Amino acid sequence: MITQCKHPIVKIVSRDEDAEFVECQNCGEIFDSTEFSDIAIEEQEEEEGKD
C-alpha cells in the first residue's frame, strides 16, 4: 500500500496578491497554501470520526 505524504514540513516558494504556493520538503509536491489548510482540516475530521 502506498502511503500518502502528510506534508509535515513546507516552505513558501511563491507568493502573489491572492495566492501563496508552498513546497513539501519531504515529497517535493508544490501546492496552493489554501489546499494545505484543507488537508489539515480533512485529516482532523477523519481522526475525530475514528473515536
Stockholm file with secondary structure:
# STOCKHOLM 1.0

chainA/1-51         MITQCKHPIVKIVSRDEDAEFVECQNCGEIFDSTEFSDIAIEEQEEEEGKD
#=GR chainA/1-51 SS CCCCCCCCSEEEEEECSSCEEEEETTTCCEEEHHHHHHHHHHHHHHHHHHC
#=GC SS_cons        CCCCCCCCSEEEEEECSSCEEEEETTTCCEEEHHHHHHHHHHHHHHHHHHC
//
